[in-house]
Amino acid sequence: MRSEPTPFEGGPMDGQVLPVHLGPTGHPPKWYEIPVPAPDGGPPTVLLYERVTAGHTKRLGLHKGWKYTYLPEGTKPRIRWPWTKPPRP
């Protein structure tokens, strides 16, 4: 399985570069979760990072790779399919 060195921005992993496995399409996963064990033995805290483009080239606008940015709220947004009804209040 191929991997790619991917930088992390924000949060506790700021400035770190980790090898991230690529999927069948050649892209790293959309979300990267890092479980951090609790010191008192409770449930682990999960650090959540979202994949974004690292930048674009000047002439053609092609993306230069991927990086992960920290999401402090720690929850993934729900997938919204066009055929589902909105949640009731």
C-alpha positions, 0 to 999 in steps of 0.5 A, spaced: 500 500 500 502 506 498 503 512 503 505 519 502 508 524 507 502 529 509 503 535 513 498 537 519 496 544 521 493 546 528 492 542 534 497 538 538 500 535 531 502 542 528 508 542 524 508 534 524 509 530 518 506 523 518 506 518 512 499 517 511 496 511 507 493 512 500 486 509 498 485 506 491 484 513 488 491 515 490 488 520 495 489 520 503 482 519 507 478 525 508 478 525 515 484 523 520 482 521 527 488 520 532 485 517 539 489 520 545 488 515 551 485 519 557 490 519 563 485 516 568 483 510 564 477 513 561 475 514 554 480 516 549 479 523 546 479 523 539 483 529 535 480 530 528 483 532 522 480 534 515 484 533 509 484 540 505 488 542 498 496 544 500 495 549 495 495 551 487 499 552 482 499 559 478 498 557 471 494 551 471 491 551 478 492 544 479 493 542 486 500 541 489 498 535 494 494 535 501 495 537 508 490 536 514 487 541 518 485 541 525 478 541 527 477 543 534 470 541 535 472 534 534 465 531 530 465 530 523 459 533 519 453 528 517 453 526 510 447 530 507 444 526 501 439 530 497 433 525 498 433 525 505 428 529 509 431 535 514 431 533 521 425 535 525 426 540 530 
